[in-house]
Amino acid sequence: MRFTTEQRLDDGVLEREFALGEIPGILWTPASASAPVPLILLGHPPLGLRKMYPRLVARARRAAADGFAAAAIELPGSGDRPRWAAVEQARADLRRALEAGEPVSDEIVDALVLPLVDRAVPETQAALDALLSLPEIGGPVGYSGGVISVGIRLAVVEPRIVAAGLFAGSFVPRAMFEEARQVTIPLHVLLQWDDEGNDRQAALDLFDAFGSPEKTLHANMGGHTGVPQFAGQDAAGFFARHLR
C-alpha cells in the first residue's frame, strides 16, 4: 500500500488516498484515537470513487465520529481502472432490457454480477490485509453497503468481517442465494420498498435465505435514492454494537 495524498477535513478526520498496486482507495481515520481502532469497509456501486465521493465521505465521517476508521477501494472496471469488456457488455444488455420494459434475464444478471464478485472480493481481502497492517487500525472489521452480492461473498469467506450492513438495492444472481444460506455473522439489511431497480420479492426472499441467527430488515417507503436520514443512524448503531 502506498499513500498518495493526505488532508485533514474540517472535522479533523484524516483522509488519505492510497494505491494498492493498480487499485485506488481512500482511508479515513478519526481525528484522535488512543488505541488502534475498528474498521468499516465502505462498499459502493460501480460508478467510480470520484462520483461516489460525497456519499462515501459522509459515511466515513459518521464512522469516525463513532471511533471507527473507514476505507473504500475502486471496483474492477470502474473509475480510472481499465474498462472490462464483458461487464460493459452486460451493462449495455441491462440498459436495453430496462429501456424496453423487458424482464432482466438471469443470464444478464449473472454476466453483470458474478464476474464482479469473483474479482472484487479477493481485491477487498488484499486491501484488508494492508489496512490491518497499519498501526492505527486494529479491527474488528465491518462491511457496509455496496453491491449486495459482494457483501454476501465477503461475509462467507472473510472471517475478519464480524458484521455487515447490506443494501438490498442491486440485482442478485440465483447462485448467491445458496451463499446467503452460509452467512452467519450479524446482518443489518436496508430495503427501499419502492426501489424502481430492485425486485422487492427477490430482496425479501434473499433476506429469508440468510443463515445469520441475528439479522434485521429495515424497510422504508421510497425509491432507490430516497433512503431516509435516520436509516444511516440505525446502521451506525448496528456497527457500534458489533465493532466496539
Buried (B, 14 or more C-beta within 10 A) or exposed (E): BEEEEEEEBEEEBBBBBBBBEEBBBBBBBBEEBEEBBBBBBBBBBBEBBEEBBEBBBEBBBBBBEBBBBBBBBBBBBBBEBEEBEEBEEBBEBBEEBBEEEEEBEEEBBBBBBBBBBEBBBEBBBBBBEBBBEBEBBBBBBBBBBBBBBBBBBBBBEBEBBBBBBBBBBBBBBEBBBEBBBBBBBBBBBBBBEEBEEBBBEBBBEBBEBBBBEBBBBBBBEEBBEEBEEEBBEBBBEBBBEBBE
